[in-house]
Amino acid sequence: MPTDPTLARIHDIPLGSGPVDVPSTSSPSPTGPGAPGAGVSAGPPMGFNHYNHFGNGVTEATVREIADAMVRNGMRAAGYVYVNIDDSWQGGRDANGNIRTNDQFPSGIAALADYVHDRGMKLGIYTTPAARSCAGRVGSEGHEDQDVRSFAAWGVDYIKLDWCGADYSPDGAAAIARKWADAIARSGRPMVLSINAGGTLYVPPWASRIVNLWRTGDDICASWYNQTRSPDPASDCRNRQSAGIRDYLSSNTPANASFVGPGHWADPDMLEVGNAGLSFEEAKTHFSVWAMWSAPLLAGNDPRGMNGTDDASRVLLNTEVIAVDQDSRSVMATKARDDDGLQIWRKPLAGGTQAVALVNTRDAATTMTLSWSDLAWAKVSAMRDLWRHADLVPSGTGYTVNVPAHGTVMLRVAGS
């Protein structure tokens, strides 16, 4: 039994250092939009995207290594099944207009998809509805059906559609999203459709009816502060446009709650857990809040460095927190109280329990009290700390605990 309670539920996940096992089944069943939520599992997608750590210089060889690492380090077993390629793979088009890979992906996407599928995972790909991607690579404007047919033929399971100068108006963006959803339906291969049409509140009313995931804010970066204060000097925050974790807590994201449910989720961008710039407590808060929000959990670190005992493993492989994110109701948490930066978030779960996050956004450790009335309950009969992996004995009218600076205490509670 590990002495560190944050490792307790990691050791339930099989880890290995030898050859990667290849499941007896072929490609896992893909998921996709169709009608809203059709074919998509109850929980939001979990997986990996290279952009936060590697930028756009990633290679096919690195992606293959990462897929193998995700099998060995317990990520696949914990539910991280998508291996997503961002704005990096696109070459030109051939004489027939078919999109091709560049020199970074010499074997092509179909071969890479086979490699990922053979390891029991799924492959995601990036494109834009504009003529050029955000990094200046070829886009899909005028080739929507053609590109979706190519993606389907290659065995792609997830499409990230990044606007990059396309029409951001509500009607224009909705029309673009519908065109892509219809193209996926015609392709015969279900695929997750994730869009970044800007983080305004004009997006969720239409996006929640058409796509599986829609971005709710700016690009994320690995720092507690960035837009409101100077970022951590070790972080990758390049400009004030990127949002730190505290910035996201103050963003439009919580206002998406009424539009979130099974098959359609708000996306506050990829995870920064494991990247320089976040303390361990800040990384736990980042992961906790994303789970409370029923957000996709797309790791943005380098999984090859995870071994089950490092800080990234201690956060990303916490199966009790993951279970809150993957709860079948897919409710997005709402803030029950905010006392000058001491925030209490509550999330109803299947079976009548609730998840609760006590988030201390202040710069010093502080005592916080959860009152049963914050949960609209008169009493609590059972309570569990999801980071300490310990059952607690509820008493009186609430629960008081010391919460570290920028830290979070996360609970699962039963009551009435």
Secondary structure, 3 states (H helix, E strand, C coil): CCCCHHHCCCCCCCCCCCCCCCCCCCCCCCCCCCCCCCCCCCCCCEEEECHHHHCCCCCHHHHHHHHHHHHHCCHHHHCCCEEECCCCCEEEECCCCCEEECCCCCCCHHHHHHHHHHCCCEEEEEECCCCECCCCCECCCCCHHHHHHHHHHHCCCEEEEECCCCCCCHHHHHHHHHHHHHHHHHHCCCCEEEEECCCCCCCHHHHHHHCCEEECCCCECCCCCCCCCCCCCCCCCCCCCCECHHHHHCCCHHHHHHHCECCEEEECCCCCCCCCCCCHHHHHHHHHHHHHCCCCEEECCCHHHCCCCCHHHHHHCCHHHHHHHCCCCCCCCEEEEEECCEEEEEEECCCCCEEEEEEECCCCCEEEEEEHHHHCCCCEEEEEECCCCEEECCCCCEEEEEECCCCEEEEEEEEC
